[in-house]
Amino acid sequence: MTNVNPAELRAVMDRPRSIRHLAVLSPVDKARIDILTALVSKAGILSTLESTQPGLREEEIAMCVEARTSISLYHEIPSDEIPDDAMPLDSDGRQFLINVIDTPGHADFVQEALSCLRVSDGCLVIVDCIEGVAAQTKALLRLALTERIKPVMTINRLDAGFLELQLDWEFFYNDFNRHIEKVNDIVTMYHDDVLGDLTVAPERGTVAFSAGGQAWGFTLAQFARIYGRKFGVPEDKMLQRLWGDNYFLPFEKKWTMAGDPQFRAFNLFILDPIGKIFSVCMNDQVEKLNKMLTALNIRMKPEDLQLQGKELLRVTMSNWLP
């Protein structure tokens, strides 16, 4: 997103149908700061800030991030992700300028938040995977729905969940599911016949999973493309199998609607590979990591492989799931 020709960016700015305004809904917490820091970094602002003031501490960088009320991001949608016939009808090409608007996360600034929402096309609901859906997030979401703003959601701080909680995959799946249900409970209360169904769901591409602090994240569609090719299954069919009560029995090589939690598709095909990457990086098992990188077709710089612990983990995950 950062290596953009100014002429290309200007060309997108001249096409109003290719500009989107996205409001961020979240209280002022770690999950919010992590996401905004990652976005500011993608926009090239943070690297400039750090290069001009190399002595900045983490909390000072966070203050600089919070001071920015909007971030402009350039994004081009690859044709292998979304075919031409599935592109939004009101779009004008595959290049988009996304203005991320940071809505005030404090309850005392409701009117300011309302002003942000009224110029937005959609909203991003940020949920901390450990803390869950915050009360202020719920209040902002209700405000957005009254303004007919369509929500999408990200469950953030997965890195903290893996490193701090260290629980089994089924616990994570159930926890993620509860967070999604809490958001959807609010969405269904504000159902609008004109807008239709606005509930969010991973299999519909409206829920992402992220670790803003390490600058990586994913949607089910990314893994559906990988496993769809592996199993010879259409991507849309594989997408539905990666969430909910879908289990794959590896020894029998068949799918079922019930089974051991370890064979739930989301746990087996997504959380387990991520967990293995976490394990080898945190234990500095470089030889095992190299084998996994080869299997995943990931190339890393030799100097990056010299890193250890969390730094090695951050670079590896951001290369795999940028």
C-alpha positions as CSV (number, residue, x, y, z in Angstrom):
1,M,0.0,0.0,0.0
2,T,2.9,2.4,0.6
3,N,4.7,2.1,-2.8
4,V,2.1,4.0,-4.8
5,N,2.8,6.3,-7.7
6,P,1.3,9.8,-6.9
7,A,-0.2,9.9,-10.4
8,E,-2.0,6.6,-9.7
9,L,-3.3,7.9,-6.4
10,R,-4.4,11.1,-8.0
11,A,-6.2,9.1,-10.7
12,V,-8.2,7.3,-8.0
13,M,-9.1,10.5,-6.2
14,D,-10.6,11.7,-9.5
15,R,-13.0,8.7,-9.4
16,P,-15.5,9.3,-6.6
17,R,-17.0,5.8,-7.0
18,S,-13.6,4.4,-6.1
19,I,-13.4,6.2,-2.7
20,R,-14.7,4.6,0.5
21,H,-14.9,6.1,4.0
22,L,-14.6,3.6,6.8
23,A,-15.3,4.5,10.4
24,V,-13.4,2.7,13.3
25,L,-15.6,1.6,16.2
26,S,-13.8,0.8,19.4
27,P,-12.9,2.3,22.8
28,V,-9.5,3.7,23.4
29,D,-7.7,0.4,24.2
30,K,-4.8,-1.8,23.1
31,A,-6.8,-3.4,20.3
32,R,-7.7,-0.1,18.8
33,I,-4.1,1.3,19.0
34,D,-2.7,-1.9,17.5
35,I,-5.0,-1.7,14.4
36,L,-4.5,2.0,13.9
37,T,-0.7,1.6,14.3
38,A,-0.7,-1.1,11.6
39,L,-2.8,1.0,9.3
40,V,-0.7,4.1,9.8
41,S,2.4,1.9,9.1
42,K,0.7,0.6,5.9
43,A,0.1,4.2,4.8
44,G,3.8,5.0,5.2
45,I,3.3,7.5,8.0
46,L,4.7,5.5,10.8
47,S,8.0,4.6,9.0
48,T,8.5,8.3,8.2
49,L,7.8,9.2,11.9
50,E,10.2,6.7,13.2
51,S,13.0,7.6,10.7
52,T,12.7,11.3,11.6
53,Q,12.5,10.6,15.4
54,P,14.2,7.3,16.0
55,G,14.1,7.7,19.8
56,L,10.3,7.5,20.0
57,R,9.0,5.1,22.7
58,E,6.0,2.8,22.1
59,E,3.7,5.1,24.1
60,E,4.8,8.2,22.1
61,I,4.2,6.4,18.8
62,A,0.7,5.5,20.1
63,M,0.0,9.1,20.9
64,C,1.0,10.1,17.4
65,V,-1.3,7.5,16.0
66,E,-4.2,8.6,18.1
67,A,-3.6,12.2,17.0
68,R,-4.5,11.3,13.4
69,T,-8.2,11.3,12.9
70,S,-8.1,9.9,9.4
71,I,-5.8,7.7,7.3
72,S,-5.9,7.3,3.6
73,L,-5.0,3.9,2.2
74,Y,-4.6,2.8,-1.5
75,H,-5.6,-0.7,-2.3
76,E,-5.9,-2.7,-5.5
77,I,-8.1,-5.8,-5.4
78,P,-6.4,-8.7,-7.2
79,S,-8.5,-10.5,-9.8
80,D,-7.8,-13.9,-8.1
81,E,-9.4,-12.6,-4.9
82,I,-12.6,-11.2,-6.4
83,P,-13.5,-11.9,-10.1
84,D,-14.9,-9.1,-12.3
85,D,-18.5,-10.3,-12.0
86,A,-18.3,-10.2,-8.2
87,M,-17.0,-6.6,-8.0
88,P,-19.3,-4.0,-6.4
89,L,-21.7,-2.6,-9.0
90,D,-21.0,1.0,-7.9
91,S,-17.2,0.6,-8.2
92,D,-15.0,2.1,-10.9
93,G,-12.1,-0.3,-11.4
94,R,-10.1,-2.3,-9.0
95,Q,-8.1,0.5,-7.4
96,F,-9.7,2.1,-4.3
97,L,-8.8,4.9,-1.9
98,I,-10.0,4.0,1.6
99,N,-10.2,6.8,4.1
100,V,-10.2,5.3,7.6
101,I,-11.9,7.7,10.0
102,D,-11.0,7.2,13.7
103,T,-14.2,7.9,15.6
104,P,-13.9,9.1,19.2
105,G,-13.8,6.1,21.5
106,H,-15.0,8.0,24.6
107,A,-18.6,8.2,25.8
108,D,-18.3,12.0,26.2
109,F,-17.9,12.5,22.5
110,V,-21.1,11.1,21.0
111,Q,-21.8,14.0,18.8
112,E,-18.3,13.9,17.3
113,A,-18.7,10.2,16.7
114,L,-22.0,10.9,15.0
115,S,-20.4,13.4,12.7
116,C,-17.8,10.9,11.7
117,L,-20.4,8.2,11.0
118,R,-22.6,10.5,8.8
119,V,-19.8,10.8,6.3
120,S,-18.9,7.1,6.4
121,D,-19.8,4.3,3.9
122,G,-19.2,1.6,6.4
123,C,-17.7,0.9,9.9
124,L,-15.1,-1.5,11.2
125,V,-16.0,-3.0,14.6
126,I,-12.8,-3.8,16.5
127,V,-13.1,-6.5,19.2
128,D,-10.3,-7.6,21.5
129,C,-10.1,-11.4,21.4
130,I,-9.3,-11.4,25.2
131,E,-11.6,-8.7,26.5
132,G,-14.5,-9.2,24.2
133,V,-17.0,-6.6,22.9
134,A,-16.6,-3.5,25.0
135,A,-19.6,-1.4,26.2
136,Q,-18.4,1.6,24.2
137,T,-18.1,-0.5,21.1
138,K,-21.7,-1.6,21.5
139,A,-22.8,2.0,21.9
140,L,-21.0,3.1,18.8
141,L,-22.4,0.2,16.8
142,R,-25.9,1.1,17.8
143,L,-25.2,4.7,16.7
144,A,-23.8,3.5,13.4
145,L,-26.8,1.3,12.7
146,T,-29.3,4.1,13.3
147,E,-27.4,6.0,10.6
148,R,-27.7,2.9,8.3
149,I,-23.9,2.3,8.3
150,K,-23.0,-1.3,7.3
151,P,-20.6,-3.0,9.7
152,V,-17.7,-5.3,9.2
153,M,-15.7,-6.8,12.1
154,T,-12.2,-7.8,13.1
155,I,-11.3,-9.9,16.1
156,N,-8.0,-8.4,17.1
157,R,-5.0,-9.2,19.3
158,L,-4.8,-12.8,18.3
159,D,-1.0,-12.7,19.1
160,A,-1.9,-11.9,22.7
161,G,-4.5,-14.7,22.7
162,F,-2.0,-17.3,21.5
163,L,0.9,-16.2,23.8
164,E,-1.0,-15.3,27.0
165,L,-4.0,-17.6,27.1
166,Q,-2.4,-20.7,25.6
167,L,-5.7,-22.6,25.5
168,D,-6.9,-25.3,23.2
169,W,-8.2,-24.3,19.8
170,E,-11.9,-25.2,20.6
171,F,-11.8,-22.6,23.4
172,F,-10.7,-19.9,20.9
173,Y,-13.3,-20.9,18.3
174,N,-16.1,-20.8,20.9
175,D,-14.8,-17.4,22.2
176,F,-14.6,-16.0,18.7
177,N,-18.1,-17.2,18.0
178,R,-19.5,-15.6,21.2
179,H,-17.9,-12.2,20.2
180,I,-19.6,-12.5,16.7
181,E,-22.9,-13.4,18.3
182,K,-22.8,-10.4,20.6
183,V,-22.2,-8.0,17.7
184,N,-25.0,-9.7,15.7
185,D,-27.4,-9.5,18.6
186,I,-27.1,-5.7,18.3
187,V,-27.3,-5.7,14.5
188,T,-30.5,-7.7,14.5
189,M,-32.1,-5.3,16.9
190,Y,-31.7,-2.5,14.2
191,H,-32.9,-4.6,11.3
192,D,-33.7,-2.4,8.3
193,D,-35.7,-3.8,5.3
194,V,-34.0,-1.4,2.9
195,L,-30.5,-2.6,3.8
196,G,-31.4,-6.2,4.4
197,D,-29.3,-8.6,6.5
198,L,-26.3,-6.8,8.0
199,T,-25.2,-9.5,10.4
200,V,-21.5,-10.4,10.1
201,A,-20.1,-13.8,9.5
202,P,-16.6,-15.2,8.8
203,E,-17.9,-17.3,5.9
204,R,-19.4,-14.3,4.2
205,G,-16.1,-12.3,4.5
206,T,-17.4,-9.7,6.9
207,V,-15.3,-11.0,9.9
208,A,-11.5,-10.9,9.9
209,F,-9.1,-12.1,12.4
210,S,-6.0,-10.0,13.1
211,A,-3.0,-9.2,15.3
212,G,-2.5,-5.4,14.7
213,G,0.5,-5.3,17.0
214,Q,2.3,-7.7,14.7
215,A,0.8,-6.4,11.5
216,W,-0.9,-9.6,10.3
217,G,-4.4,-10.8,9.8
218,F,-6.6,-13.0,7.6
219,T,-10.1,-13.8,6.5
220,L,-11.4,-17.3,5.8
221,A,-11.3,-16.6,2.0
222,Q,-7.5,-16.6,2.1
223,F,-7.4,-20.1,3.6
224,A,-10.4,-21.2,1.4
225,R,-8.2,-20.5,-1.7
226,I,-5.3,-22.5,-0.3
227,Y,-7.3,-25.6,0.8
228,G,-9.7,-25.4,-2.1
229,R,-6.8,-26.0,-4.5
230,K,-5.4,-28.7,-2.2
231,F,-8.7,-30.7,-2.0
232,G,-9.9,-29.8,-5.5
233,V,-13.0,-28.1,-4.0
234,P,-14.5,-24.9,-5.2
235,E,-13.4,-21.9,-3.2
236,D,-17.0,-20.9,-2.2
237,K,-17.7,-24.4,-0.9
238,M,-14.5,-24.6,1.0
239,L,-15.3,-21.2,2.5
240,Q,-18.5,-22.5,4.1
241,R,-16.6,-25.6,5.5
242,L,-14.1,-23.5,7.4
243,W,-16.6,-22.2,9.9
244,G,-19.3,-23.8,12.0
245,D,-19.9,-27.5,12.7
246,N,-17.8,-28.9,9.9
247,Y,-15.2,-31.5,10.8
248,F,-12.5,-33.2,8.7
249,L,-11.3,-36.7,9.7
250,P,-7.8,-36.8,8.3
251,F,-7.3,-40.6,8.6
252,E,-10.6,-41.3,6.8
253,K,-10.2,-38.3,4.6
254,K,-13.9,-37.3,4.8
255,W,-16.1,-34.5,6.1
256,T,-18.7,-34.8,8.8
257,M,-21.1,-32.5,10.6
258,A,-20.0,-33.7,14.1
259,G,-16.8,-34.9,15.6
260,D,-13.9,-34.3,17.9
261,P,-13.2,-30.6,18.4
262,Q,-9.6,-31.0,17.3
263,F,-11.0,-31.9,13.8
264,R,-13.2,-28.9,13.5
265,A,-12.2,-27.3,10.2
266,F,-11.4,-23.9,11.6
267,N,-9.3,-25.5,14.4
268,L,-7.5,-28.0,12.1
269,F,-6.8,-25.9,9.1
270,I,-6.4,-22.4,10.5
271,L,-5.6,-22.3,14.2
272,D,-3.4,-25.3,14.3
273,P,-1.0,-24.1,11.5
274,I,-0.8,-20.7,13.1
275,G,-0.2,-22.3,16.5
276,K,2.7,-24.3,15.1
277,I,4.3,-21.2,13.6
278,F,4.0,-19.6,17.0
279,S,5.6,-22.6,18.7
280,V,8.7,-22.9,16.5
281,C,9.3,-19.1,16.5
282,M,9.0,-18.7,20.2
283,N,11.3,-21.7,20.8
284,D,13.8,-20.5,18.1
285,Q,13.5,-23.8,16.2
286,V,14.8,-22.3,12.9
287,E,15.3,-25.7,11.2
288,K,11.6,-26.6,11.7
289,L,10.6,-23.1,10.7
290,N,12.5,-23.3,7.4
291,K,10.7,-26.5,6.6
292,M,7.3,-24.9,7.3
293,L,8.2,-21.8,5.3
294,T,9.1,-24.0,2.3
295,A,5.8,-25.9,2.6
296,L,3.9,-22.6,2.8
297,N,6.0,-21.1,-0.1
298,I,7.1,-18.2,2.0
299,R,10.5,-16.5,1.3
300,M,12.2,-14.6,4.1
301,K,15.4,-12.6,4.1
302,P,18.4,-14.4,5.7
303,E,18.8,-11.6,8.2
304,D,15.1,-12.0,9.3
305,L,15.8,-15.7,10.1
306,Q,18.5,-14.5,12.5
307,L,15.9,-12.9,14.7
308,Q,14.6,-14.6,17.9
309,G,11.4,-14.9,19.9
310,K,8.7,-12.4,19.3
311,E,10.6,-10.5,16.6
312,L,11.0,-13.7,14.6
313,L,7.4,-14.4,15.1
314,R,6.3,-11.0,14.0
315,V,8.3,-11.0,10.8
316,T,7.2,-14.6,9.9
317,M,3.5,-14.0,10.5
318,S,3.5,-10.6,8.6
319,N,5.2,-12.4,5.7
320,W,2.7,-15.2,5.7
321,L,-0.5,-13.3,6.4
322,P,0.3,-9.6,5.6
